[in-house]
Amino acid sequence: MANKRVIVDPITRIEGHLRIEVEVDENNVIQNAFSSSTLWRGLETIVKNRDPRDAGFLMQRICGVCTYSHYRAGIEAVEDALGIVPPLNAKLTRGLMNQALFMHDHPVHFYHLHGLDWCDITAALKADPALAAKEAFKYAKYPVAAGEADLLKVKDKLKAFVDKGQLGPFANAYWGHSTFRLTPEQNLIVASHYLKALEVQRTAAQLMAMFGGKQPHPQSLTVGGVTCVMDLLDPSRMGEYLVKYKEVADFIENAYIADIKMAGGAYIHEPSVTAQAGTMNFMAHQDMPLNRTEYLFDSGIILNGDLTKVHEINEDLITEEATHSWYKDDEPLHPYDGKTNPNYTGMTDMMTVGPDGNDIKSKVIDTKGKYSWIKSPRYDGKAMEVGPLAAVLVSYAKGNKRIVKIVDEFLAETGLPVGALFTTLGRTAARALQTKAIIDNGLEAFNTLIENLKVDQDTCAPYKIDKNKEYKGRFIGDVPRGMLSHWVRIKNGVIENYQAVVPSTWNAGPEDAKGLKGPYESNLVGMKVQDISQPLEIIRVIHSFDPCIACAVHVMDTKGNDLGTYKVDPIYGSSC
């Protein structure tokens, strides 16, 4: 019997446009998988011929979620090229802003983007709020929004949605799916935290805005340092930051981390989330300064899931190729020499499985040719997974005492083995563990900044450039979705070439010339889908990477030519 093609398009609850196509056998086991970005943009072209000081301000527009990540990357890539070293106060302030981003981004991802892949909202209607309140104490010493009265109110709110004939923000998902594993009471707890997180994320955004001026798209970084010196020297402002930091940290500790522990125990025997990852190579970069010399997370590469050895990163071995990407230049190029010349080749006709399970004629990607606007990054020819899981694994394997303590405690409390980290469940847990590492250790950077400001109030180094010289430089760091790098060449005092190699490019890229798949595709192959008309398992795996497709694609035709036009059906194969 021939394999069937199943399309999930668009993948929702992510940033950008992503299409997943899989081929399943007669037992609904995925035999092949393809990840296709159906969005293109133009930031790398727009920044050319600009003053280098503009890079950060323009590149932060890559995305409305990761704004600070690309802002900092654009600023620090230029600093690296020109040899400008920011003062310690600027370094620590940027680090605190980065912490605020993680504290905002990771809980929002779990509850509002990924949590509904684990939590069955409709099952929460069957919960006993009194029993649920007792359940919450199994995972947190001081449960947040999980008292009997809190949970009863949430249950009544959910019932009101249902009584009106719709589920509001919880509509159009695969409720009642056989792979949900939480009890009704556990579902009610997560539903309560979903609503509470809507409030807490506002406070987390304020943490960024206090030093950044606003959020999203903060404005206080400049080549050489930061401009928020008046905020840093205001005791009331610093005190307010500390209060808000602790408020968000409390939710992370007693809601987010608690729910991840709860999910870890519940899903321990669900094969669709506990199967070993398809790509077992992981790469992360040092980030999150704590003081003058130490960083919270380490740099390195893990090959073939071997935690006994961490390899150092050789930046010269990073390339991007476009064999199956909609660009003209297929050969693997180092980012300094990257090219983004579009070559859209369209789609083909094929019979696929429709929403009702019956075959229908569809437009599908050409898996033998080019099928995505995302390139295929490789390290020494190898596909790499980047992200919170990579960051946690690299630091854990390096014996980072701060990370080892948190990981070992989580594994002991959930009963999960170390091998469980190399799974979809582990990837989701790692994002929470990374957040816990930040709230447990991040204030060391705050205290270091306070002490240094007593003797040194310098926040910016002078900008110096020789227009008769050529420069090249890069930023490499770890942001909420993984290892990010920006690469810049400067000539005649302006930007000559610019390339951004972002986390979702590493994870979502298509096959390369050798047929090697990236993490999205390889993690789907071999997985059984219970119901191909409700592919929750596919959604859950992809969401565990927290896709940011807007970040992963940057190309445009500056002459305004039509590169290609095609329609994405927003109903067929879609999910909440």
Protein Blocks (a to p, Z undefined) as FASTA:
>chain_A
ZZddddddddehiecjddddddddfkopafbdcdddfbdcfklmmmgopafklmmmmmmm
mpaklmmmmmmmmmmmmmmmnopacdfklmmmmmmmmmmmmmmmmmmmmmmmmmmmmbcf
klmmmpcfklmmmmmmmmofbdghiafklmmmmmmmmmmmmmnopahjmgoiaehiakbc
bdfklmmmmmmmmmmmmmmmmmmmmmmmmmnopaehiakbcehiafklmmmmmmklmmmm
mmmmmmmmmmmmmmmmmmmmmmmmmmmmgmklmcccfblcdcdddehifblmbcfbdcdd
deehiakbccdddfklpccdfklaccfblbdcdfklgccddcdebjaddddddfkopacd
dddddfklccbfbdcddeehiacdedjklmmmmmmmnopaklmmmmmmmmmmnopafklm
mpfklmmmmmmmmmmmmmmmmmmmmmmmmmmmmmoccfbdcddddfkbccddddddddfk
bccddddddeehiafbdcdddfklmmmpccdfkopacfklmmmgopacfblklcmklmmm
mmmnopafklmpccddfkopafbdcdddfkgopaZZ
